[in-house]
Amino acid sequence: MATLAPTRAGVSASMVYLPPEQSTSCGTMFEFFTHTFSKINPNIWQERFDQGLVVDQDGRAVSPSAAYVGRQHLFYYRHVESEPRIPFDAVVLYQDEHLVVADKPHFLPVTPSGRYVQETLLVRLKNQLGLPNLSPLHRLDRDTAGLVLLGVQPKERGAYQQMFHDRQVHKTYEAIAPYREDLTFPMTYESRLEDSPIYMQMHEVAGKPNSRTHIALQGILPARPSGERASERLALYELKPVTGKRHQLRVHMNALGLPILNDGIYPTLTPEQLVMTEADYAKPLQLLAKGLSFVDPITKLERVFESGRRFQLDFPV
């Protein structure tokens, strides 16, 4: 088993295995990486080699012109040259030797992806707290604000993730969406969700339900001031997912004719989401991971956490 390379500026290394020489026609390390990761511009790989971001198991930089040697593991670090700054910060609500609970703002990705590496919750917290082995224990969309649970000890990660898999974590969300008089709350909505042919979206299909959400109406918001969509009434909803399918809450609310306010994926995928352009910080998705409660599988203590964030609307509520 290869030894993991240390983190650099909070960024963990990715590991790649080099197959035996006879199974590849690559003559150099550079040729192997550009061939194996053909979707990445070769100039990017050249920059990574030049910056010492491709290393062997002992942490030594690998030369791009070095002869290819199979049956070994190498490591490389992601780096984004012109990464946009996300002008919002997470708040650490709780920290001990096992867990970190962060209150994430809208727009901040949890883990490195696409053009975001340093500007992610995980890398920021690794650097801020000095915890190189920190790891998120569940998903939360970049668009969604609220609670994220992260594990401190790698050996304990499986126990915490199993807790989520076994549905032993009670999650509560809040959302602002249109109000419909013809719907009766509270209700339980369930459907079968699968990946959609449309990029980034999930969709409902026929078959046995694999997703379930409890939905309650918390209150109807005051009418908007005159202007665009002034006649549309909005309401505050409490959402409690029983299952954890990707985009489950967004899909279920949209299916009820209640698309969450400022959702750039449902019902219609916006150009901004499609090409991942700079987000409109004035229009955050009105979805908040408000509460988490569970019995800690390591300490056996009951844990209850609540986000301190509030919705920001362009009219008083």
Order of alpha helices (4+ residues) and beta strands (2+ residues): beta-alpha-alpha-beta-beta-beta-beta-alpha-beta-beta-alpha-beta-beta-beta-beta-beta-alpha-alpha-beta-beta
